[in-house]
């Protein structure tokens, strides 16, 4: 299975006072870059290849790949128009998304417990999202709304009734057919001049126009993860999320050791 990652953006909200901040995927948590955290989890769970859509300071990302000795595992594809919306990066990656039976699509700016990716890969559903019921309310999180066990909304702003909701982790498992639908919808958006849209709008359109049961979700509530958007997220990741990830990993390893 291939993973396709969006990492082209500037991430200006993270360091609004800096003229040239580092790419978010190169932020360090513990002794490792966010990219290295991703690579360890991917290889642990049998991902065959990672393809990253890069743009802003792509040379720094490519140097980190070389420094990690990951050149045989990771490829990059350049989006020269990285100042536009993330759907342009999605379009840049179109051939990578539609060439596999199944593919993992994800944001680069998430730090997460390895069990989260495991839950997604092992989902019995061919098209699956990840939902966390514990989240801070507001307009920032992308929400997954569920009614009668079906996804009925996928957006920051809500406009429908639902039984419950949770935050999207920003990681998706897609079948070949649905990946192709996403690329077709992306092409439509671009033909309409909608270059500044977030890619989640594309996924929303495909989810809401697909027959019942095509898309499902896995509930990962309770597992540690965070999306890195603001400086406060960096501190939360360093002081809370990463220690939880490492501590729970140590506890699980202790349980698996023979007595």
N, C-alpha and C positions, 0 to 999 in steps of 0.2 A: 504494500500500500504506500502511496506517495502522500507527502504533506506539502501543501502550497500555502505560503505565508505572505501576508501583506506587510511590508516594512519600508515603504517609499517615502512616507511623510516626514515633515520637519519636526512635528511634536512641539509646536511653539507654545502651547499652553503649559508645558512642563517647566520652561524657563523663559518667561516672557521678557525678562530684562537682559537676556543674552542674545547677541546678534547671530551667533553661530553655535547653538547647542549641539551636543553629540547626538547621534541617532539613538532613539530609545532602546533599541535592541542591543546597544553596547553599554547600557547602564550596568553597573556591577552590584551584585547582591551577594554578600559574603565574599568569597575569593573568585567568583565566576561572573562573567558577563551574562546578561539575559539570554543571549544566543547560546552560550554554553549550557545553560540550564535546559533550554529547549532540546539541544542535541542529545544530552544524556537521557532525557525521557523518551525521545523518539527512538533511539537505538535500543533502549530497554524494552520497548514494546513492539519491535519488529518493523518499524517504518523503514522502507527500503531507500527512500530518497527524499530530500528536502529541496524545494525550489522556492527561492525568495524573490519577490518583486521589490526591487530596490530603486532608489532615486536620489534623495538627499544624502550627500556625503557617502555615496555608494562605495568609494574607494576604501573608506575606513571599515565598512562592513566586510568587504572582500579581503582586506588585510587580516581582520580578525578570523575569518574562515581559514586562511592560510596559517595563521599563528596557532590555531587549534588543531591543525593537521586534518581538517575536515573537507579538503578539496575534492575527495572522491565521493563524498556523501552529499555535498551541498552544491547547487548551481544557483546563480543569480541571473535575473532578467531585468534589464534597465527600463524604467519608465522615466523618460526625459521630461515629461509633463507632470512631475510629482507635486507641483503646487496646486494642481486641480484636485478634484475630489477623488476619493479612494476607488470609485468605479473605474477610473482610468487605469489604475494599477490592476484592477480585476481584469479589464480588457487586455492589458499587456500579457496577462497570464492565461489567456483563454485556451491556448493549445495545451497547456499543462493540465488544466482542469478537466478537459473533455477527452483525454487520451487514456484514462484508467477506468477499470470497472468500478472502483471505489476510490475516493480521495478525501483527505482531511484538509479543510480550508480553515485557516485561523489567523487571528491578529498576532503581530509580533510582540505587542506590549503587554503581555500577561505573564505573571509568575504564578505557578500552580503546582499543586501536589500531583505526583505521577499517576495516582489513582483516578484522576479526572480524565486524562487521556485514555487510560485503560477502560473506564466506564463507557467512553464514546466508541472506542474500537470494538468492544464486546457487545455493544447494543444489538439487540435482535432486529432492529429497524435499519433499513438501508439508507434512510435519510433521517438524521437525528441531530437535535440541538441539545445543549446543556443548560439546565435551569437551576438557579440557586434562589431559594425562597427567602433567604436572609440577605437583605440589601437595604441600603439607605434610600428612602423615597426622594423623589425629585425628578427633574427632567434629564439628568445626565445618564442614568442607566438605560440601556436598551432592554425593554421588558418583553417577556414571553407570557402571553395571556392564554389561559386554558379554560375551556368550557366543554363539559361532557367528554373530557379526556382528549380533546382536540385543540390544536393551536389555532386560536382565532384572532390573535394580533401579535405583531412583532415590531415594536417601535418604541421610541422614547416617550411619545405623547399618545395617550390612550383615548379611544373613541368608540369602545364597544363594551358590552357587559361580559363578565367572566366569572368563573368559580374561584380561581386563584391565579396568582401571577408570581413570576420570579425574574431575576436578572439573567440575561444571556451572558454566558462566559466568553463568547466570541470565538467559538470553536465548533466546527460543523463537520459531520460525516455526510458525504453526498454520493449518490449513485451516478453512474454515467449519464443516465437520462436527465436527472435533475441538474447535474452540472451543465449539461448542454442547454437546458431551459434557462439557467441563470445567465449563461453567455449570450443567448439569443435576446434576453431581456436587457442585458447590458448594451448590446448593439443598438437596440431600440432607443434607449435613453440617450446614447451618444448621438444618434441621428437626429434627435430632437433638441440637441444642444445642451443637454442636462449633464454637463461635465463636472459640476461641483457637488453632485449628490454623494452621500455616503453609500457604500456598497450594501449596507443593511437594507436600504430601500428596495434594492433589486431582490434580495432574498425574501423580503416581505411580500413583494408582488408574486413571486413564484409560489410561496407557501399558500397564500390566500386564494390563488387561482387553481391550485392543484386539487385533485379529488381527495375526499376524506380518507385518511389513513396513510397517505403518501409520506407526510412528515410527522415525526413523533419527537419526544423529548426524553432525556434522562435526567432525573433529579439528583443533583450532586450536593444538596444542602448539607452543610457540616464539614465539607472538605475545604481546606484552605486554598485561597487563590485571590488575586487582585489584578485589576487592570491599571496600568500606570499612565495616568493622564496629567496629574498635577504633582507638584513638589510634595504635597501632603501624602500622596499615594506612595512616593518613594520612601518616605519615612515610615509609613505604615508597613510597607513591604519589608523594610530592614528590621524594624523593631518588633513586629508581630507575625506577619505572614511567613517569612523565611524561617524564624525560630520554630513556629508551629510545624512547618513542613519537615524540618530536620528532626524535631523531637518525635513526631508521629512516625516518621520513617524508622527511627531508632527503636521505638517501641515495637513496631511491626517486625523488625528484624529480630528483636529479642524473643518475640512470641514464636517465630519460625525456627529458632535454634533448638536442637535436641537438648533435652535435660539429662 
